[in-house]
Amino acid sequence: MPPRFPRPQTCARRPIPTPSTSSFPWPPRAPWRCVVFACKTAPSRTWTLSSTKLFASLLLLCLVALPAGADEDSANDTLLGVGAHFAWIVFDAIEADLEAKTGRKINLYGKNSMLGVGCNAAIKLAKQATENRETFGFVCCPLSEEEVEREGLIVYPLALEPILILVREDNPVDNLSSTQVRAIFRGEITNWREVGGTDKPIVLVTRLHCKKRPGHWKTILPAPKDFSKTRLNVNSAATMIQRINDFSGAIGHTGATWVFEPGDRVKALRIDGNRPTAANLANGHYPFFRQLSAVTNRTPSADILKLIHEARHGAAFLRVARKYELLPLQPQTP
């Protein structure tokens, strides 16, 4: 029996069609239509198949396995971009400028990595671009030369993003050395009094995503095995922020483009006396960062190239870079 999902009352992206049931056939077959939505309210949170992973898989399938022409995003007048949340922030902020530059409608998916849409989905979708389905991806991790070659990609670096080291705002500690940060994440320092704080156990929160890729959290420690075994592992940036809110002794990490809510009680530490800024990335004084990039297959369309060029060089991108303390990278001709 196919999985059934309660019909949402309202959806932010587009209205849901009105069949007598909102059942999805499984496995899907063309001309099955996939409707991606972001629901504001729903009459029930009960799922016949309750695993969140099922919906994540379904959403990922919608974006990377939909037959060309089966949905609005596959129409010839629409460019489709998919990827990781932190790079999505950049593209979403300049979407109107990109549409004006290309003269094309652009649909972007990746907010909060959308239950499964992240770096891996970005690569899959970028590889599936065709003349009639113009797609690109955006990633929050650098890709190794081996992966780029294996997957047949072109990488377009956008910027370096500071990785914030976060604690709760009522923590009296405002600065740590990079040596102290690494010792905390290794589990060698376990109480805040050891670094000038109050007598309180340190609650370590980590999100070790994209484990096979270089950079990102690996600027803190190079491998998962190097991190303390006594830690809270989370699978999303939103959960990371929530856990730091929950525990007065917590410490964690996230990208500088994360948009904090008014009620969040967190703060970013100075590292070696330096704030997480673009200037301190440029002069090498801030040690924790990652690379945001766009990706395409080896034969991107002219409009996809125009879009990415504007995303890397346009005035709108520079404004976003200043807002989030991103360090724009020098242009590289693919």
The 8 nearest C-alpha neighbors of each residue, nearest first, counted from 0:
[[1, 2, 25, 3, 24, 22, 23, 47],
 [2, 0, 24, 25, 3, 23, 22, 26],
 [1, 3, 47, 48, 22, 0, 23, 4],
 [4, 2, 22, 47, 1, 23, 21, 5],
 [3, 5, 46, 6, 21, 22, 47, 2],
 [6, 4, 7, 43, 3, 21, 46, 42],
 [5, 7, 21, 4, 8, 41, 42, 20],
 [8, 6, 41, 9, 5, 40, 38, 42],
 [9, 7, 41, 40, 6, 42, 10, 38],
 [10, 8, 7, 38, 39, 40, 11, 14],
 [11, 9, 38, 37, 12, 39, 13, 36],
 [10, 12, 37, 38, 13, 39, 9, 36],
 [11, 13, 36, 10, 37, 14, 35, 38],
 [12, 14, 11, 10, 15, 36, 35, 34],
 [15, 13, 10, 16, 12, 9, 11, 36],
 [14, 16, 17, 13, 34, 10, 7, 36],
 [17, 15, 18, 14, 34, 21, 13, 19],
 [16, 18, 15, 19, 20, 21, 14, 6],
 [19, 17, 20, 16, 21, 15, 22, 6],
 [18, 20, 17, 21, 22, 16, 6, 5],
 [21, 19, 18, 22, 17, 6, 3, 5],
 [20, 22, 6, 4, 23, 18, 3, 19],
 [23, 21, 3, 20, 4, 2, 24, 1],
 [22, 24, 25, 1, 21, 2, 3, 27],
 [25, 23, 27, 1, 26, 22, 2, 28],
 [26, 24, 27, 1, 23, 2, 28, 0],
 [25, 27, 24, 28, 1, 23, 57, 31],
 [28, 26, 25, 24, 31, 29, 23, 30],
 [29, 27, 31, 30, 26, 24, 25, 66],
 [30, 28, 31, 66, 27, 69, 32, 65],
 [29, 31, 28, 32, 69, 66, 27, 65],
 [32, 30, 29, 28, 27, 33, 69, 24],
 [33, 31, 69, 30, 70, 34, 29, 65],
 [32, 34, 61, 35, 31, 70, 65, 69],
 [33, 35, 36, 32, 15, 61, 70, 13],
 [36, 34, 33, 58, 37, 61, 12, 13],
 [37, 35, 12, 38, 10, 34, 13, 11],
 [36, 38, 11, 10, 12, 39, 35, 13],
 [37, 39, 10, 40, 11, 36, 9, 7],
 [38, 40, 10, 9, 11, 37, 41, 8],
 [41, 39, 38, 8, 9, 7, 42, 10],
 [40, 42, 7, 8, 43, 39, 6, 38],
 [43, 41, 7, 8, 40, 44, 5, 6],
 [42, 44, 45, 41, 5, 46, 7, 6],
 [43, 45, 46, 41, 42, 5, 4, 49],
 [46, 44, 43, 47, 49, 5, 4, 48],
 [47, 45, 49, 48, 4, 44, 3, 5],
 [46, 48, 3, 49, 2, 45, 4, 5],
 [49, 47, 46, 50, 2, 53, 3, 4],
 [48, 50, 46, 47, 51, 45, 53, 52],
 [49, 51, 52, 53, 48, 54, 46, 55],
 [52, 50, 53, 54, 55, 49, 114, 48],
 [51, 53, 55, 50, 54, 56, 114, 115],
 [54, 52, 56, 51, 55, 50, 57, 48],
 [53, 55, 57, 56, 51, 52, 58, 50],
 [56, 54, 114, 52, 115, 58, 53, 57],
 [57, 55, 59, 53, 54, 58, 52, 60],
 [56, 58, 54, 60, 55, 59, 53, 61],
 [59, 57, 61, 55, 60, 56, 54, 62],
 [58, 60, 56, 62, 61, 57, 55, 115],
 [59, 61, 57, 64, 58, 63, 62, 56],
 [62, 60, 58, 59, 65, 33, 64, 63],
 [61, 63, 59, 60, 64, 65, 58, 124],
 [62, 64, 124, 60, 61, 65, 59, 123],
 [65, 63, 60, 61, 62, 66, 59, 124],
 [64, 66, 61, 63, 62, 67, 69, 60],
 [67, 65, 69, 68, 64, 29, 30, 70],
 [68, 66, 69, 73, 65, 132, 131, 70],
 [67, 69, 73, 70, 74, 66, 71, 132],
 [68, 70, 67, 66, 32, 30, 65, 73],
 [71, 69, 72, 73, 68, 32, 33, 74],
 [70, 72, 74, 73, 69, 68, 77, 75],
 [73, 71, 70, 74, 77, 79, 106, 78],
 [74, 72, 68, 132, 71, 70, 67, 75],
 [75, 73, 71, 76, 72, 77, 68, 132],
 [74, 76, 77, 131, 73, 132, 133, 78],
 [75, 77, 74, 103, 104, 78, 73, 72],
 [78, 76, 104, 105, 74, 75, 72, 103],
 [77, 79, 105, 133, 134, 104, 106, 80],
 [78, 80, 134, 106, 105, 107, 72, 77],
 [81, 79, 107, 135, 136, 134, 106, 108],
 [82, 80, 108, 136, 121, 109, 107, 137],
 [81, 83, 121, 117, 137, 109, 118, 136],
 [82, 84, 117, 112, 118, 138, 109, 86],
 [83, 85, 112, 87, 110, 109, 111, 86],
 [84, 86, 88, 87, 83, 256, 139, 257],
 [85, 87, 88, 89, 84, 83, 139, 291],
 [86, 88, 84, 90, 89, 85, 109, 91],
 [89, 87, 91, 86, 85, 90, 92, 84],
 [90, 88, 92, 87, 86, 91, 93, 319],
 [91, 89, 87, 93, 92, 88, 94, 86],
 [90, 92, 94, 88, 93, 89, 87, 107],
 [91, 93, 89, 90, 94, 88, 319, 95],
 [92, 94, 96, 90, 91, 95, 315, 97],
 [93, 95, 91, 97, 96, 90, 92, 98],
 [96, 94, 98, 97, 93, 99, 92, 91],
 [97, 95, 99, 93, 98, 94, 100, 315],
 [98, 96, 94, 100, 99, 95, 306, 101],
 [99, 97, 95, 101, 103, 102, 96, 100],
 [98, 100, 96, 102, 97, 101, 95, 103],
 [99, 101, 97, 98, 102, 96, 306, 309],
 [102, 100, 103, 98, 99, 302, 97, 306],
 [101, 103, 99, 98, 100, 104, 97, 302],
 [104, 102, 101, 98, 76, 77, 105, 78],
 [103, 105, 77, 98, 78, 76, 106, 102],
 [106, 104, 78, 77, 79, 103, 98, 107],
 [105, 107, 79, 80, 78, 104, 72, 108],
 [108, 106, 80, 81, 79, 105, 109, 91],
 [109, 107, 81, 110, 80, 82, 106, 113],
 [108, 110, 112, 84, 82, 83, 113, 87],
 [109, 111, 84, 112, 113, 108, 87, 88],
 [110, 112, 84, 113, 109, 237, 236, 114],
 [111, 113, 109, 84, 116, 110, 117, 83],
 [114, 112, 111, 116, 109, 110, 115, 108],
 [115, 113, 55, 112, 116, 54, 111, 58],
 [114, 116, 55, 113, 117, 112, 59, 56],
 [117, 115, 112, 113, 120, 82, 109, 114],
 [118, 116, 83, 82, 112, 120, 119, 115],
 [117, 119, 138, 121, 83, 82, 120, 122],
 [120, 118, 122, 121, 117, 123, 116, 82],
 [119, 121, 123, 117, 116, 122, 118, 124],
 [122, 120, 136, 82, 118, 81, 119, 124],
 [121, 123, 125, 119, 120, 124, 136, 126],
 [124, 122, 120, 126, 121, 125, 119, 63],
 [123, 125, 127, 63, 121, 126, 122, 120],
 [124, 126, 135, 295, 122, 136, 127, 296],
 [127, 125, 296, 123, 124, 128, 122, 295],
 [128, 126, 124, 125, 129, 123, 134, 63],
 [129, 127, 134, 133, 132, 126, 125, 124],
 [130, 128, 132, 131, 133, 127, 134, 299],
 [129, 131, 132, 133, 128, 300, 75, 299],
 [132, 130, 129, 75, 133, 67, 73, 74],
 [133, 131, 129, 73, 128, 130, 134, 67],
 [132, 134, 128, 78, 129, 131, 130, 79],
 [135, 133, 79, 128, 125, 80, 78, 132],
 [134, 136, 125, 80, 295, 294, 79, 124],
 [137, 135, 121, 81, 294, 125, 80, 82],
 [136, 138, 293, 82, 292, 121, 294, 86],
 [137, 139, 118, 83, 292, 140, 82, 291],
 [138, 140, 291, 86, 83, 290, 85, 292],
 [141, 139, 290, 138, 215, 289, 291, 142],
 [140, 142, 290, 213, 214, 143, 212, 139],
 [143, 141, 212, 146, 140, 147, 144, 213],
 [142, 144, 146, 145, 147, 212, 141, 213],
 [145, 143, 147, 146, 148, 142, 149, 141],
 [144, 146, 143, 148, 147, 149, 142, 150],
 [147, 145, 149, 143, 148, 144, 150, 142],
 [148, 146, 144, 152, 150, 145, 149, 151],
 [147, 149, 151, 145, 146, 150, 144, 152],
 [148, 150, 146, 147, 151, 145, 152, 144],
 [151, 149, 147, 148, 152, 146, 126, 122],
 [150, 152, 148, 149, 147, 296, 297, 153],
 [153, 151, 296, 147, 150, 295, 297, 154],
 [152, 154, 295, 294, 296, 297, 333, 155],
 [155, 153, 294, 293, 156, 152, 292, 295],
 [154, 156, 293, 292, 294, 157, 153, 331],
 [157, 155, 292, 158, 154, 291, 293, 328],
 [158, 156, 292, 291, 311, 328, 327, 155],
 [159, 157, 327, 328, 326, 291, 290, 325],
 [158, 160, 290, 326, 289, 325, 291, 288],
 [159, 161, 325, 289, 288, 290, 255, 158],
 [162, 160, 288, 255, 275, 287, 163, 254],
 [163, 161, 254, 288, 287, 253, 255, 160],
 [162, 164, 253, 252, 267, 254, 165, 255],
 [165, 163, 252, 267, 268, 251, 162, 253],
 [164, 166, 267, 251, 250, 266, 252, 163],
 [167, 165, 250, 265, 266, 249, 168, 243],
 [166, 168, 265, 169, 170, 264, 247, 243],
 [167, 169, 265, 266, 264, 170, 166, 171],
 [170, 168, 167, 171, 247, 264, 265, 166],
 [169, 171, 168, 172, 167, 166, 247, 248],
 [172, 170, 196, 169, 173, 197, 168, 195],
 [171, 173, 170, 196, 174, 195, 175, 268],
 [174, 172, 268, 269, 171, 175, 170, 267],
 [173, 175, 269, 268, 270, 172, 272, 176],
 [176, 174, 270, 179, 271, 177, 180, 269],
 [175, 177, 271, 179, 178, 270, 180, 174],
 [176, 178, 180, 179, 270, 271, 181, 175],
 [177, 179, 176, 181, 180, 182, 175, 183],
 [178, 180, 182, 176, 177, 181, 175, 183],
 [181, 179, 177, 183, 182, 178, 184, 176],
 [180, 182, 184, 178, 183, 179, 185, 219],
 [181, 183, 179, 185, 187, 180, 184, 188],
 [184, 182, 188, 186, 180, 181, 185, 187],
 [183, 185, 181, 186, 226, 182, 227, 180],
 [186, 184, 226, 227, 182, 183, 187, 225],
 [185, 187, 227, 183, 184, 188, 189, 182],
 [186, 188, 182, 185, 183, 189, 184, 227],
 [189, 187, 183, 186, 182, 190, 193, 179],
 [188, 190, 201, 200, 186, 187, 183, 191],
 [191, 189, 200, 201, 192, 199, 193, 188],
 [190, 192, 196, 193, 194, 199, 197, 198],
 [191, 193, 196, 197, 198, 195, 194, 190],
 [194, 192, 191, 190, 195, 188, 196, 189],
 [195, 193, 192, 191, 196, 175, 179, 190],
 [194, 196, 192, 193, 191, 172, 197, 171],
 [197, 195, 192, 191, 172, 194, 171, 198],
 [196, 198, 192, 191, 199, 195, 171, 170],
 [197, 199, 192, 191, 190, 196, 200, 193],
 [198, 200, 190, 191, 197, 248, 201, 192],
 [201, 199, 190, 189, 248, 191, 202, 198],
 [200, 202, 248, 190, 189, 249, 203, 191],
 [203, 201, 249, 248, 250, 200, 204, 230],
 [202, 204, 230, 250, 249, 201, 231, 251],
 [205, 203, 231, 251, 230, 232, 250, 202],
 [206, 204, 232, 251, 207, 231, 233, 203],
 [205, 207, 233, 232, 208, 234, 235, 204],
 [206, 208, 205, 210, 209, 216, 223, 232],
 [207, 209, 210, 206, 234, 216, 211, 235],
 [210, 208, 211, 212, 207, 140, 118, 213],
 [209, 211, 208, 212, 207, 223, 222, 213],
 [212, 210, 209, 213, 208, 143, 222, 142],
 [211, 213, 210, 209, 142, 143, 141, 214],
 [214, 212, 141, 143, 142, 217, 211, 215],
 [213, 215, 217, 289, 218, 141, 216, 140],
 [214, 216, 289, 217, 288, 218, 140, 213],
 [217, 215, 218, 219, 214, 207, 220, 287],
 [216, 218, 221, 220, 219, 214, 215, 222],
 [217, 219, 216, 287, 220, 214, 215, 221],
 [220, 218, 217, 216, 181, 287, 221, 180],
 [221, 219, 217, 218, 222, 225, 181, 216],
 [220, 222, 217, 218, 219, 225, 223, 216],
 [221, 223, 224, 225, 220, 217, 226, 210],
 [224, 222, 225, 226, 207, 221, 210, 220],
 [223, 225, 222, 226, 227, 228, 221, 185],
 [226, 224, 223, 222, 185, 220, 227, 221],
 [227, 225, 185, 184, 224, 223, 228, 186],
 [226, 228, 186, 185, 229, 184, 230, 225],
 [227, 229, 230, 226, 186, 224, 185, 225],
 [230, 228, 227, 231, 186, 203, 202, 226],
 [229, 231, 203, 204, 228, 227, 232, 202],
 [230, 232, 204, 203, 205, 233, 229, 202],
 [231, 233, 205, 206, 204, 230, 234, 207],
 [234, 232, 206, 235, 239, 238, 205, 231],
 [233, 235, 206, 232, 238, 236, 208, 239],
 [236, 234, 238, 237, 233, 239, 206, 111],
 [235, 237, 239, 238, 240, 253, 234, 111],
 [238, 236, 240, 239, 235, 241, 111, 234],
 [237, 239, 241, 235, 236, 240, 242, 233],
 [238, 240, 236, 242, 237, 241, 233, 235],
 [241, 239, 243, 237, 238, 242, 244, 236],
 [240, 242, 238, 244, 239, 243, 245, 237],
 [243, 241, 245, 244, 239, 240, 238, 246],
 [242, 244, 249, 240, 245, 241, 246, 167],
 [243, 245, 241, 242, 264, 246, 167, 240],
 [244, 246, 242, 243, 241, 247, 249, 167],
 [247, 245, 249, 248, 243, 244, 242, 202],
 [246, 248, 249, 167, 245, 170, 244, 169],
 [247, 249, 201, 246, 202, 200, 199, 250],
 [250, 248, 202, 243, 246, 247, 166, 203],
 [251, 249, 166, 203, 165, 204, 202, 243],
 [252, 250, 204, 165, 164, 205, 203, 166],
 [251, 253, 164, 163, 165, 162, 205, 254],
 [254, 252, 163, 162, 236, 255, 164, 251],
 [253, 255, 162, 256, 163, 257, 161, 160],
 [254, 256, 257, 161, 162, 323, 163, 160],
 [257, 255, 323, 254, 85, 258, 88, 160],
 [256, 258, 255, 254, 259, 85, 253, 236],
 [259, 257, 256, 260, 255, 88, 323, 254],
 [260, 258, 257, 263, 261, 262, 240, 265],
 [259, 261, 263, 262, 258, 264, 257, 240],
 [262, 260, 263, 259, 264, 258, 265, 244],
 [263, 261, 260, 264, 259, 244, 265, 241],
 [264, 262, 260, 261, 265, 259, 244, 240],
 [265, 263, 168, 244, 167, 262, 266, 169],
 [266, 264, 167, 168, 166, 263, 165, 244],
 [265, 267, 168, 165, 166, 167, 268, 264],
 [266, 268, 165, 164, 163, 166, 269, 265],
 [269, 267, 173, 174, 164, 165, 270, 266],
 [268, 270, 174, 274, 273, 272, 173, 175],
 [269, 271, 272, 273, 175, 176, 174, 177],
 [272, 270, 176, 273, 175, 177, 269, 174],
 [271, 273, 270, 269, 174, 274, 175, 176],
 [274, 272, 269, 270, 271, 285, 275, 284],
 [273, 275, 269, 276, 270, 272, 279, 285],
 [276, 274, 161, 285, 273, 163, 279, 269],
 [277, 275, 324, 279, 278, 274, 280, 161],
 [276, 278, 326, 324, 280, 325, 279, 281],
 [279, 277, 281, 276, 280, 282, 326, 324],
 [278, 280, 284, 282, 285, 276, 281, 277],
 [281, 279, 277, 283, 285, 278, 282, 284],
 [282, 280, 278, 279, 283, 277, 326, 284],
 [281, 283, 279, 280, 284, 278, 285, 277],
 [282, 284, 280, 281, 285, 279, 286, 278],
 [283, 285, 279, 282, 280, 286, 273, 281],
 [284, 286, 279, 280, 283, 287, 275, 273],
 [285, 287, 284, 288, 283, 218, 280, 177],
 [288, 286, 162, 218, 161, 285, 219, 289],
 [289, 287, 161, 162, 160, 215, 159, 286],
 [288, 290, 215, 160, 159, 214, 140, 161],
 [289, 291, 159, 141, 140, 158, 139, 160],
 [292, 290, 139, 158, 157, 86, 138, 159],
 [293, 291, 156, 157, 155, 138, 137, 290],
 [292, 294, 137, 155, 136, 154, 138, 156],
 [295, 293, 154, 136, 153, 137, 135, 155],
 [296, 294, 125, 135, 153, 152, 299, 136],
 [295, 297, 152, 126, 125, 298, 153, 151],
 [296, 298, 152, 153, 151, 299, 295, 126],
 [297, 299, 296, 300, 295, 128, 129, 153],
 [300, 298, 296, 295, 297, 303, 304, 301],
 [301, 299, 303, 302, 304, 298, 133, 130],
 [300, 302, 304, 303, 305, 299, 306, 298],
 [301, 303, 305, 304, 300, 306, 101, 299],
 [304, 302, 306, 300, 305, 301, 299, 307],
 [303, 305, 307, 301, 302, 306, 308, 300],
 [304, 306, 302, 308, 303, 307, 301, 309],
 [307, 305, 303, 309, 304, 308, 97, 302],
 [306, 308, 310, 304, 309, 305, 311, 303],
 [309, 307, 305, 311, 310, 306, 304, 312],
 [308, 310, 313, 312, 306, 307, 311, 305],
 [311, 309, 307, 308, 312, 316, 313, 306],
 [310, 312, 308, 309, 157, 313, 307, 316],
 [313, 311, 309, 310, 308, 314, 316, 317],
 [314, 312, 309, 315, 316, 310, 311, 317],
 [313, 315, 317, 316, 318, 312, 309, 319],
 [316, 314, 318, 313, 317, 93, 319, 96],
 [317, 315, 319, 318, 313, 314, 310, 320],
 [316, 318, 320, 314, 319, 315, 321, 313],
 [317, 319, 315, 321, 316, 320, 322, 314],
 [320, 318, 322, 316, 321, 317, 323, 315],
 [321, 319, 325, 317, 318, 323, 322, 324],
 [320, 322, 324, 318, 319, 323, 317, 325],
 [321, 323, 319, 320, 324, 318, 325, 317],
 [322, 324, 320, 256, 325, 321, 255, 319],
 [325, 323, 277, 276, 321, 320, 322, 326],
 [326, 324, 320, 160, 277, 323, 159, 158],
 [325, 327, 277, 159, 158, 328, 324, 160],
 [328, 326, 158, 157, 325, 159, 329, 320],
 [329, 327, 158, 157, 326, 330, 156, 159],
 [328, 330, 331, 327, 156, 157, 158, 311],
 [331, 329, 328, 332, 311, 156, 312, 155],
 [330, 332, 333, 329, 155, 156, 328, 154],
 [331, 333, 330, 155, 154, 329, 153, 308],
 [332, 331, 153, 155, 154, 297, 330, 152]]
